[in-house]
Amino acid sequence: MARKIRVVVAKPGLDGHDRGAKIIARALRDAGMEVIYTGLHQTPEQIVETVLQEDADAVGLSILSGAHMTLVPRVVELLRAQDAGDVVVTVGGTIPNQDIPELKELGVAEVFTPGAPTQAIIDFIEGAVGERT
């Protein structure tokens, strides 16, 4: 039996709204993935430490605060510094369309904006992790 995909779902920064993150975490779990939810108000350092400790295949960052252009690059930078640059990084939340290309250039695999179907997120993670293993 193949190992389940392990995904860390994280809420970086001061954003206090986590309903969407919890919905995604549950959908990923129901799709057969192992999900580790970090809870609110995580620093990039805490998130990367969780990814490393949990031997995660992917990390989903949920950001509604507008701080995505500060927090996401830091997470990607820290993952690379820990030789974990192969972890699939996805971002969800209120991300302006003009910021998406820059996030992808930084190393984000995909950005999911409000209203993205949970099945699309599941399919993406399964495909992206499968390509890297």
C-alpha positions as CSV (number, residue, x, y, z in Angstrom):
1,M,0.0,0.0,0.0
2,A,1.4,3.4,-1.0
3,R,2.0,6.0,1.7
4,K,-0.7,8.6,2.0
5,I,0.0,12.1,0.9
6,R,0.8,14.3,3.9
7,V,-0.3,17.9,3.8
8,V,0.2,20.7,6.3
9,V,-2.6,23.3,6.2
10,A,-1.4,26.5,7.8
11,K,-2.6,30.0,8.6
12,P,0.4,32.4,8.6
13,G,0.3,35.8,10.1
14,L,-2.3,37.6,12.0
15,D,-5.3,36.5,10.0
16,G,-8.0,35.2,12.4
17,H,-10.4,33.7,10.0
18,D,-9.9,29.9,9.5
19,R,-13.2,28.5,8.2
20,G,-11.8,28.1,4.7
21,A,-8.7,26.4,5.9
22,K,-10.7,24.0,8.0
23,I,-13.0,23.2,5.0
24,I,-10.0,22.4,2.8
25,A,-8.3,20.4,5.6
26,R,-11.5,18.3,5.9
27,A,-11.8,17.8,2.1
28,L,-8.2,16.7,1.8
29,R,-8.7,14.3,4.7
30,D,-11.9,12.9,3.2
31,A,-9.9,12.4,0.0
32,G,-7.5,10.1,1.9
33,M,-4.7,12.4,2.7
34,E,-3.1,12.9,6.1
35,V,-3.7,16.5,7.1
36,I,-1.9,18.4,9.8
37,Y,-3.6,21.7,10.6
38,T,-1.3,24.2,12.3
39,G,-4.0,26.5,13.7
40,L,-4.0,30.3,13.6
41,H,-1.3,32.9,13.8
42,Q,1.7,30.8,12.7
43,T,5.0,32.3,11.7
44,P,6.7,31.1,8.5
45,E,9.4,29.5,10.8
46,Q,6.7,27.6,12.7
47,I,5.1,26.4,9.5
48,V,8.3,25.2,8.0
49,E,9.2,23.4,11.2
50,T,5.9,21.6,11.1
51,V,6.4,20.7,7.5
52,L,9.8,19.2,8.3
53,Q,8.7,17.4,11.5
54,E,5.7,15.9,9.8
55,D,7.6,14.9,6.6
56,A,4.9,16.7,4.6
57,D,4.6,16.4,0.8
58,A,2.7,19.6,0.5
59,V,1.8,22.7,2.4
60,G,-1.3,24.8,1.9
61,L,-1.1,28.4,3.1
62,S,-4.4,30.1,3.7
63,I,-4.1,33.9,3.7
64,L,-6.9,36.4,3.8
65,S,-5.0,39.3,5.4
66,G,-3.3,40.7,2.4
67,A,0.2,39.8,3.7
68,H,0.7,37.0,1.1
69,M,3.6,38.8,-0.7
70,T,5.5,38.9,2.6
71,L,4.6,35.6,4.2
72,V,4.6,33.3,1.2
73,P,8.1,34.2,0.0
74,R,9.5,33.7,3.5
75,V,8.0,30.2,3.7
76,V,9.4,29.2,0.3
77,E,12.8,30.7,1.3
78,L,12.9,28.7,4.5
79,L,11.8,25.5,2.8
80,R,14.7,25.8,0.3
81,A,17.1,26.6,3.1
82,Q,16.2,23.4,4.8
83,D,16.6,21.3,1.6
84,A,12.8,20.9,1.4
85,G,12.3,22.9,-1.8
86,D,10.5,19.8,-3.2
87,V,7.5,20.3,-0.9
88,V,4.5,21.4,-3.0
89,V,3.5,24.9,-1.9
90,T,-0.1,26.0,-2.6
91,V,-1.8,29.3,-1.5
92,G,-5.4,29.9,-1.0
93,G,-7.4,33.0,0.0
94,T,-8.0,36.5,-1.2
95,I,-5.0,36.8,-3.6
96,P,-5.3,39.5,-6.2
97,N,-4.9,38.2,-9.8
98,Q,-1.9,40.5,-10.4
99,D,0.1,38.8,-7.6
100,I,-0.4,35.2,-8.8
101,P,2.3,35.2,-11.5
102,E,4.9,36.6,-9.0
103,L,3.9,34.0,-6.4
104,K,4.4,31.2,-9.0
105,E,7.7,32.6,-10.0
106,L,8.8,32.4,-6.4
107,G,8.0,28.7,-6.3
108,V,4.3,28.4,-5.4
109,A,2.8,25.5,-7.4
110,E,-0.7,26.9,-7.5
111,V,-2.9,29.6,-6.1
112,F,-6.6,29.0,-5.3
113,T,-8.9,32.0,-4.9
114,P,-12.2,32.1,-3.2
115,G,-14.8,29.8,-4.8
116,A,-12.2,27.3,-6.0
117,P,-13.8,23.8,-6.0
118,T,-12.4,21.6,-3.3
119,Q,-12.1,18.8,-5.9
120,A,-9.8,21.0,-8.0
121,I,-7.6,21.5,-5.0
122,I,-7.5,17.7,-4.2
123,D,-6.8,16.9,-7.9
124,F,-4.0,19.4,-8.0
125,I,-2.3,18.2,-4.9
126,E,-2.5,14.6,-5.9
127,G,-1.1,15.4,-9.3
128,A,1.7,17.7,-8.1
129,V,2.8,15.3,-5.3
130,G,2.6,12.3,-7.7
131,E,4.9,14.1,-10.2
132,R,7.6,14.7,-7.5
133,T,7.6,11.2,-5.9
